[in-house]
């Protein structure tokens, strides 16, 4: 099994992108279970603090003592995992795959198998990306969904420039 950590974005790096793209955003985390054995948290991510419902939700669970970090910091580790899950559920994935660097390392340390989907190519004939759709939503676009990445980019440029 081989993977390149340089290809994965940390939760901290993705949080920085989120706050840059969504300065009025909000991330809320809630402790659901801490029974001395396991920590279970749920969270809500709002692209804009004024949104009445979360843009996305997520869950994370850690078992105390299951790893070196969970021997002393299971709550903090769980919250970081949760933030990573919320960001991935929105549009800030750790890589082309869903898992973040932290999740990949966790699986690797536990002896699990990883699979790579291989390189992907991007063309302007593909549909808009999740990030583009989120940007249109953030700009309150209510028109038809663009059919291609290029159309989405042009529309975003027009909206960003007051058009």
C-alpha positions as CSV (number, residue, x, y, z in Angstrom):
1,X,0.0,0.0,0.0
2,X,1.4,3.4,-0.9
3,X,0.0,6.9,-0.6
4,X,1.5,10.3,-0.8
5,X,0.6,12.5,2.2
6,X,1.4,15.6,0.1
7,X,-1.7,14.8,-2.0
8,X,-4.0,15.2,1.0
9,X,-5.2,18.4,2.6
10,X,-5.3,18.6,6.4
11,X,-8.4,19.7,8.3
12,X,-6.5,23.0,9.2
13,X,-5.8,23.7,5.5
14,X,-9.4,23.0,4.5
15,X,-10.7,25.2,7.4
16,X,-8.6,28.0,6.1
17,X,-10.2,27.6,2.6
18,X,-13.6,27.4,4.2
19,X,-13.2,30.7,6.1
20,X,-11.7,32.4,3.1
21,X,-14.7,31.3,0.9
22,X,-17.4,31.6,3.6
23,X,-16.3,34.4,6.0
24,X,-19.8,34.5,7.5
25,X,-19.8,30.7,7.8
26,X,-20.3,28.8,11.1
27,X,-19.3,25.4,12.3
28,X,-21.0,23.9,15.4
29,X,-20.0,20.7,17.2
30,X,-22.1,18.9,19.8
31,X,-21.0,16.1,22.2
32,X,-23.5,13.3,22.0
33,X,-21.7,10.6,24.0
34,X,-18.6,10.6,26.2
35,X,-19.1,7.5,28.3
36,X,-15.4,7.0,29.2
37,X,-15.0,4.4,26.4
38,X,-16.1,6.2,23.3
39,X,-16.6,9.8,22.2
40,X,-19.4,10.5,19.7
41,X,-20.0,14.0,18.2
42,X,-22.3,15.5,15.7
43,X,-21.8,18.7,13.8
44,X,-23.4,21.3,11.6
45,X,-21.7,23.5,9.0
46,X,-23.4,26.7,7.7
47,X,-22.0,28.4,4.6
48,X,-23.6,31.6,6.0
49,X,-24.4,32.3,9.6
50,X,-27.9,33.5,8.5
51,X,-28.9,30.2,6.9
52,X,-31.8,28.7,8.8
53,X,-30.7,25.1,8.2
54,X,-27.2,23.6,8.0
55,X,-25.5,23.4,4.7
56,X,-24.2,20.0,5.7
57,X,-24.0,17.8,8.8
58,X,-21.7,15.1,10.0
59,X,-20.7,12.7,12.7
60,X,-17.5,11.4,14.2
61,X,-16.6,8.7,16.7
62,X,-13.4,7.8,18.6
63,X,-12.6,5.1,21.0
64,X,-10.5,6.1,24.0
65,X,-7.2,4.4,24.1
66,X,-7.5,3.0,20.5
67,X,-4.5,5.0,19.3
68,X,-1.7,7.1,20.9
69,X,-3.6,10.3,20.4
70,X,-6.9,8.8,21.8
71,X,-5.1,7.9,25.0
72,X,-4.9,11.6,25.9
73,X,-6.9,13.6,23.4
74,X,-9.9,11.6,22.2
75,X,-12.3,14.5,22.4
76,X,-10.0,16.9,20.5
77,X,-9.3,14.2,17.9
78,X,-13.0,13.5,17.5
79,X,-13.8,17.1,17.0
80,X,-11.0,17.5,14.4
81,X,-12.3,14.4,12.6
82,X,-15.8,15.9,12.8
83,X,-14.7,19.2,11.3
84,X,-12.9,17.3,8.5
85,X,-16.1,15.3,7.8
86,X,-18.3,18.5,7.7
87,X,-15.8,20.1,5.3
88,X,-15.7,17.0,3.1
89,X,-19.5,16.8,3.1
90,X,-19.7,20.3,1.9
91,X,-17.0,20.8,-0.8
92,X,-13.6,20.7,0.9
93,X,-12.4,17.1,0.5
94,X,-9.0,16.1,1.7
95,X,-8.1,14.8,-1.8
96,X,-9.7,13.4,-4.9
97,X,-11.0,10.7,-2.6
98,X,-13.3,11.5,0.4
99,X,-10.8,10.6,3.1
100,X,-8.6,13.3,4.8
101,X,-5.0,12.8,5.5
102,X,-5.9,12.1,9.2
103,X,-8.4,9.4,8.1
104,X,-5.9,7.8,5.7
105,X,-3.2,7.7,8.4
106,X,-5.7,6.2,10.8
107,X,-6.6,3.4,8.4
108,X,-3.0,2.8,7.5
109,X,-1.9,2.6,11.2
110,X,-4.6,0.1,11.9
111,X,-3.4,-2.1,9.1
112,X,-6.3,-1.4,6.7
113,X,-6.2,-1.4,3.0
114,X,-6.4,1.7,0.9
115,X,-7.4,1.9,-2.8
116,X,-6.7,4.6,-5.2
117,X,-9.2,5.6,-7.8
118,X,-6.4,6.6,-10.2
119,X,-5.9,10.0,-11.9
120,X,-8.9,11.8,-13.2
121,X,-9.0,14.2,-16.1
122,X,-11.1,17.3,-16.2
123,X,-12.6,18.9,-19.3
124,X,-14.8,21.9,-19.7
125,X,-17.6,19.6,-21.0
126,X,-18.1,18.0,-17.6
127,X,-20.8,19.3,-15.3
128,X,-20.1,22.0,-12.7
129,X,-18.1,21.1,-9.6
130,X,-19.6,21.0,-6.1
131,X,-17.5,24.1,-5.3
132,X,-19.0,25.9,-8.3
133,X,-22.5,24.9,-7.3
134,X,-21.8,26.1,-3.8
135,X,-20.5,29.4,-5.0
136,X,-23.7,29.9,-7.1
137,X,-25.8,29.1,-4.0
138,X,-23.8,31.5,-1.9
139,X,-24.5,34.2,-4.6
140,X,-28.2,33.3,-4.3
141,X,-28.4,32.1,-7.9
142,X,-31.9,30.9,-8.6
143,X,-31.6,30.3,-12.4
144,X,-31.0,27.1,-14.2
145,X,-28.0,25.0,-13.2
146,X,-25.2,25.4,-15.7
147,X,-24.5,22.4,-17.9
148,X,-20.7,22.6,-17.9
149,X,-17.8,23.8,-15.8
150,X,-17.1,26.6,-18.3
151,X,-20.7,27.9,-18.1
152,X,-20.5,27.8,-14.3
153,X,-17.2,29.7,-14.3
154,X,-18.6,32.3,-16.7
155,X,-21.7,32.7,-14.5
156,X,-19.7,32.9,-11.3
157,X,-17.4,35.6,-12.9
158,X,-20.5,37.6,-14.0
159,X,-22.1,37.4,-10.5
160,X,-18.8,38.3,-8.8
161,X,-18.5,41.4,-10.9
162,X,-22.0,42.6,-10.2
163,X,-23.6,41.4,-13.4
